[in-house]
């Protein structure tokens, strides 16, 4: 590519960039930081860069969806507000830094039915397109107690030291990272603006998904516009760096309602806090009723000690916190609260450093029924099924021949996982009159119908869970006489990449340029917009391998380490500048 140089110093810059492409941060970014007569110089980011206020602004705008879609119009309106804010920030940056040659242009896409929506900005004229993809919707807040839409900074212990976190829903998933992508692009074009021809061979793109947590609008965008796929896209909504993602299965088990006991105590209702299937619920609640107020009083007084002394299937199990209250009618309300990571792709992390309230309460209720303290009905039956099939375990250890799998990519301790996430008793629709248990499963290669032949990308076909679950429920019926029905759908198969393929290598080079070391190559459970396209690489924003505290991905008190947001921006900026050097 020929640069039209404006000074001898700019010529030195371009020559050095071409010569030292993919070398080191000092050789690459240090050279670019030299000021020519019209370029913009950037000082190193402080621990409190000005763009943090942009994250604050969009964290305050709620973009989580109710499971029944009842707030869809409000969510879309709020995302539209964020779109306008981004446009305003871009225009202000262009004006403030007198950008003349590389001005981002907006684009907007909606499906014909208006359901799916992505938007973004592009700059450059080249056929080679390099995209940064993020999303602006979030999971539900879980609880208002932690003030999820009141962004703030807190000091938390992280990597062995006190670290400043930006706290709020979306801080790390994925509003904070979305703002990082915006500023990485803006800083890159400011450094390149003195070279009018710098983007003749490449186009930079920011793409924002509006429904990643529910419908994956980006996937629909690419399905409808095959030529829109970039030469390289970074899905900035995961870890540095992802070389494999597990398959995703979303089963629903259901049992018909049966008659309640006519005497004693029984479960009148049992449910989890409503939310998406891929989020471990914020709470679980059981309402205990009966024919004797004295018996209810005695149970209410006794149940805290019963819970505290209850023997779960693992002596090291972290039981969820139990709260006991009384309803106006005198029923006893048992409620357990979530702790730790809430992402459905990592129930092992939640079990290790937190608690799944639905699991804790369900296994406990099953124990109370077995001991004769609660009469049997549909709720005790579903609790028994939960306990028998999974208990508190998350890798399928209770039924290993059907449920337990790991392999050379998703190794032992990182194999197929099962997150029990939703329990409801619908009163309308196809499931009316049923108790329904929904799960989020992230599965290893051994649970896929088609084996892995060593090639790259998405393994086509469906999982083996239709067969596995039929055997599971048949086995349960033979044991108890109870009928459990199920529906199950494979959302996606496992996606496996060569860590040294051209796409992963470019990302690794940028990571190494910025931080001086290779990027860790991770096999994860999370499903990202990168699934199914080799051109798309899931990389960042997390530098840790953990979704739990102090990050709390999908959970209460979600937070982003500010130092990691800053490091991520430097890597993405290095990626853009490397692309210019390469061309």
N, C-alpha and C positions, 0 to 999 in steps of 0.2 A: 504494500500500500504506500502511496506517495503522500507525504505530509507537506503542506504549504507552510513553511517555517517563517516565523516572524522575527527571529533573532538567532544569532549563532548559538546562544545558550540553549534555545529550544531545539536546535539541531542536535546538540550534544545529548539532550534528553531523549530524543527519539532513537538515536543510534544506540545509546546504552540500553534502552528498553528492548530493542530488537535483539541485542547481543546477549543480554542477561535474562531473557524470558524464562520464567519459572525458576529463578535462582534462590533469592532470599528476600526477606522484607527490606533489609538494609539496601541491597542493590537495586531493588525494584521501586518500592514505595519511597525510599529516601531520595532517589533521583527525581521521581515525579514531583516531590515536594519542593524542589528548587523553583524559585519564582522567575518567570520570564516577565517581559514588560507588561503583559496584559493578563497573566494568569493569576489565580487566587492561591495564596498559601494558607495551609491549615496548621494550627498548632496542635500538638497531641491532645487527645480528648482528656478532659479532667474526669474526676469521679462523678461529676454531676453535669453531663452535657445538656445543652439547652433543649434538645429534642425530647428529653424525658417529659417535659410539660405536654408534648403532643400525645404521648402515651396516656398521661393523666386525663387529658380531655376525652379521649375515645373510650377509656375504661369507664368513665362516668355515663356513657351512652349504652343502655342495655340492649343486647343483641342475642339473648337466649330465647329458645323456642319452647313453648308449652308442648307436651307430647301430643295433645289433641289438635294442635295447630291454631288454637283460638287467638293467639297474639301475633299471628303471621303478618298482618298488615302493619302493626306497630313496629315489628322487627325490621321489615323492609323500609319503612319510613326512617327508622333510626340509622340503618346502614346508609341510606341516601344522605343523611346528615353527615355521616363520616366521609362519604365520597366528596361532598362539598368542602369539608375541612381539608382533605388531602389536596384538592385542587387549589384551595387558597394558600396552603403552605408551599406548594410547588411554585405558584405564581409569585409569591412573596420572595422566595429564594432566588428565582430567576431575576427579579427586579433588583434585589439587594446586592447580588453578586454580578450584575450586569452581564448575564449569560446571553450571548448573541448567536452562537453557532450550534449549540446542542440543547434545544428546548424540548422537553417532553410533551408529547401530544396524547390526549386522552382517547380511550376506546371504551365501548360499552356493548355487552352482548346479553341478550335474554332469549330463552327458548321461545318457540312459537306460542306455547301455552302460558308463557310468562312465569313459569314455576322456577326455572333455573336462571341464575344471574351471576355473571362475573364482569368485572371492569378493571381498568388499569391505565397505565401510561406506557408509551414507547418513545424511544429516541434513537436516531440513527437511520442510515439508509441501506445497510448491508443485508444480504440474503441470510447470513448466519445470525440467528436470533438467540440471545442468551436471556433467560427469564428467571426472575425470582418470584416464587409463588407463596402466598400466605393466605390466611383467611380472617374474616372479621366477625363471624358469629362465634358464640361461646356456648359452653354447657350452662345449665341453670346454676344459680348461686348456691343452691343447697340449703342455705340458712341466711337470714338477714343479720344474724348476730355478729358476724365478722365484718360487717359493713363492706360488702364486696364491690360496691360502686363508689366507694370513697377512697380513691387512690392515695397511698401514703408510703413513706419510706420507713423501714424498720431494720434494726440490726439483728441478724440471725447467725448462728454458728454454721459455717459452710466450709467444707474442705479444711477443717481444723483451725479456722480463724473466724473472727467476727467480721461479717460482711454486710454491706448495705443492700437491702432488697427493696424492690418496688412491688408493693402488695396491692392486689385487686383482681377481680375476675377478668381474665384475658391478659394479665401482665406477662405470662409466659406462653399462653395458649389462646390466641395467637396474635393479640393486638400489639403487645410489646414488640415481638419479632416483625410484625408488619411495618411498624414505624421504623424499625431498624433497616428494613429493605429500602424504604423510601429515602432515608438519609444516606445510605451507602451509594445509591444511584446519584443523588444530588451532589454529594461530595466528589464523586468520580467525574461527573460532567463538568463541574467547576474546574477541576484540575486539567481537564482536556480541552477546555473551551478556547484556549489560545491556539489550538491546532484544528482548524476548520474541517480538515479532511479525516480526522481521527476515526470517525464512525462511518466512513464510506463503505467499509466491508463488513460491518457488524451492526446489529440493532440490539439495544438493551430494552428489556420489558419488565414492568411490574404487573403482576396479575393477582387480583384479590378475589377469593372465593367468598360467597355470601352464605353458603349452607354446608360447609365442610363437615360439621358435626352431625348432620342429618342426611343430606341427599347428595353430597359431592357434586356441586355444580360444575366444577372444573372438568370432571370426567365427561359430563354431558356436553360441555363446550367443545372438548376435543373430539368427541364422537360426531358432533354436528359439523365440525370444521377441522378435518384431518390436516389441512395445510397450516393450521395454527400451531401445531406442535413445534416447540423450539428445537434448535440444534442441541441445546443444553438448557435444562431447567433445574433450578434448585428449589425443592419444596422445603421451605424454611419453617418446619413445624414438627421437628423430631429431635434427633440427636446428631452430633458430629461423630461419625458419618454412618449411614445405614447401608449395609450390603445385603440384608435380607429381611423380609417381613413375613410373619406367619400368615396362614390362611385365616379367614374370618367366617364363623358360623353363628347364626342367631336363632336358636331353638326356643319354642314355647311349649311347656308341658302344662296340661290342664286336667282337672278332675271335676266331676260333676258334684253339685251340692247334694248333701244327704241330710236326713232329719237330725236335729240336735237332740241331745239327751233330755229326758223329762225330769231329771232330778240331779242334784249336785251342782258342780261348776263345769263350765265349758267355755270354749273360745267363741265369742260372738262375732268377732271380726279380726282379721290379721292381714296387714298390708305394709308395703314399703312406701316411703315418700316417692311421689311421682317424679319421673325423670327419664332421660334417655337410657336405652339398654346398655350403652357403653360407659355408663357412669355408676359406680357402686353407690347405692342410695345414701342419702344423708341421715336417714332414720328408718326404723321399723317399729310398728305399733301393733299390739294385740289388746283387744278388749275382752276381759273375762267377766262373764255374767253367771247367774245361777238362780236357784229357787230359794236360797236362804241368805238373807242379809247378814246374819251372824257368820255364816261360812265365808262370805265375801270379806267381811271385816278381818276374820282370822287369816285368810289368804293374803290380804294386803299387808298385814303385819309380819307375816312369815316369809313372803316371797323374796325380799332383799337378801336374807341369809341363805335361802335356798339357791339363789342365783350365785352368790359369792362362793358357796361351797360345791356348786355343781361340777361334776367331773366331765369335762370335755374330752374329746378323743386324743388330745395332746396336752400333757401337763404344762407345756410352755405356751399354750394358746393364749393370745391376748383377747380376752372377752370385751365386748363393747360395753360402755357405761350404761347402766340400767337406771331409769327413773320410774318411780311408782307413784301414780296419782289416782284420784277418784273422779268419776263422771258425776254429773248432776243427779243421775238416776241411781248412783251407788255402785256402778260397775267399776272394776279395777282396770286401770290403764297401765300397761307395761310398754315403755318406749326405750329403745336402745339407740345410741347415737354413733355416727361414723367417726373414725379416727384415721389419719394417715392418707396415703394416696388413694384416689377414687377412680383412676382410669381403669376401665374394664379390661384393658390389655395387660394389666400388671397386678392381678389379684394376689400374686405371691408377695409383692412388695407391701400391699395392704395388710396381708396376714402377718408379715414379719414385723412391721413397724406401725401397725394401725389395727383397725378392726372393721369387719363388715357387719353392720347392725342386723341385716336380714339373716345372715348365717348364725350369729350368736343367739338371736332370739328364737329362730326356728329350731335349732338343735336343743335349746333349753326347753321349749314348749313340748317337744317330742319326749324329752325326759320326764316332764311333769305328767304327761299322759301315760307313759309306761309305768310310772309309780302310782297311778290311780288318783292323782290329785286333780286331774282334768278328765272329763268325759270325752269319748271319742266322737269325732265328726269329720267333715271334709278338711277343716283346718289342721287338725292333728294328723290327718292322713297325709296332707302335702308336706307337713313338717317331718313326718316319718320318712317320706320319700327323699326329701332333701338330705336327711341325716344318713339314710342307708346308702344313697348313691354317691354323695360327696362328703358329708360331714363338714368339718372345718377345713378339709384339705382342698387344694386348688389345682393339683396336677392329675386328678382322677385316680388317686391311689386306692380308693375303696373298691373300685371295679377295674383293676389294672388291665385285664385282658381286653376290655372294650375301650377304656378311656385313657390309659396311660401311654404316652408316646414321646420319644425324643430321638434325635438323630445327629449326624455329624455337623449340621449347620445350626440347628436349634438343639443345643446340647442338653444333657441331663441338668435339671435345675432351671432350664429355659425351654422346656418342651410345651406340649399342649396345656393350656390353662383354661379354667372354668370360673367365671365370675357370676355368681347368683346376684342378680341386680334388681329385678322387679317382681313383686308379688301383688296381685290385685284380684278383686272379684267384680268383674264388669257387670253392669246392669243393662247394658244395651249392646247391640251389635252381634257379631257371630259368636263371641265368647260369653254372651250373657248366660248366667246360671252356672258359671264355671269358676273355679279358682285357677288362676293362671300364673305360672312361674316362668319368667323370661331370663335368659342367660346370654352372656357375651363370651364366646369361645374364640380363642386364638390358637390355631392348631399347627402342629409340626407336619413334616412331609408324610409321615406314616399314617396320618389320618386323611390323606388325599387319595382319591380313587386311582389317579394316574401317578406313577412313581416319577422321581426326578431322574432325568437322563444326563444330568451334568450341564445342560444348556442354561442360558441366561434368560431371565424374565419370569413372567407369570406362568405357573404350571396350569394348563388348561383343564377344564372339567370341574366336577363337583367333589365334595368330600365323601367320606365313608360313613358319615354320621346317620344317614337314614337307616342303614343296616345296623349300626351300633346301637342306636336308640331303640329300634324295634326289639333287639335282643335284651336291652336294658329293661324296658317296660314289661316284656314278657317274663323276664326273670323276677321282676318285682311282683307281678300278678301271681306267679306260681308260689311265691313266698308268703304273700299276704292276702291274696284273693281280691285285691283292689285294682281297679282299672285306671291306668294313667294313659292319656292320649297325648300326642305331640304333633307339632308341625315344625319343620326345620328347613332353613334356607342357607345355602352357601353364598355369602356375599362376595368372596374372592378367594382364590387359591393362594398358596405360598408364592412369594416373589423373591427370586434369588439372583444376585449379581456377582460377577467376578470383581473382587476389590481392585484389580488392576486394569479394568476395562477403560477405554478412553474417557468416558464420562466421569467415572470415579477418580481417575488419575488427575483430571483437571481440577476437581474439587480438592483432592488431597494436596496438589501443588499450591493452591491458594492458601489452604490451611497452613501448610509448611512455610510459605512466604511470610505469613502474618505472625505465626507463633513459633517457628523454628523446629517443629517436630511433625511427624506424620499423624494424620487423623486416625483415631481408633475406628476400626471397622466393626460395626455392631449388627447382630441379628436380633430383631425386636418383635414384639407382639403388636405394636401399634399399626393401624392401617392409615396410610397417608395418600395424598393425591399423586404420589410417585408410582403407586402400584400399576403394573401393566405396561409401563413405557420405559424402555431403557434410557431414553433421552432425559428422563426426569430422575433426579437423585434426591433422596430425602437426606438433608444435612442441616444440622442446627435446629433450634437455637441452643439446645442443652449441651453443656460440656460435661455433665455428670451422667452416669448410667442409671441413675435412680429417679423415679417419678415421685417418690415420697417426700417426707419432710427433709429440708425446709422448703422444697419446691412446691409440693402439694398439687401436682398436676391433676386437673379436673376436680380438685378437692377444696375443702375449706381453707381459707388463708393462703390461697394461691399467691406465689411470689416469684419474682425474677431477680437473680443476682445482677445488679447494675453493671458490675465489672464484666460479666459474661455478655450482656447486651452490647457493651462497647467492643469487646473482643470480636464478637460476631460481625459487627459492622465493618471492622477492619478486614476480616477475611473476605466478606462479600465485595468490599471495595477493591481488594487485591484481585479478586476473580475478574471483575470488570476490566481493570487496568491490564491484567495479564492477557485478556482477550484482544485488547488493542495492540499490545506488543506482539502477539502471535500473528496478527494480520498485517 
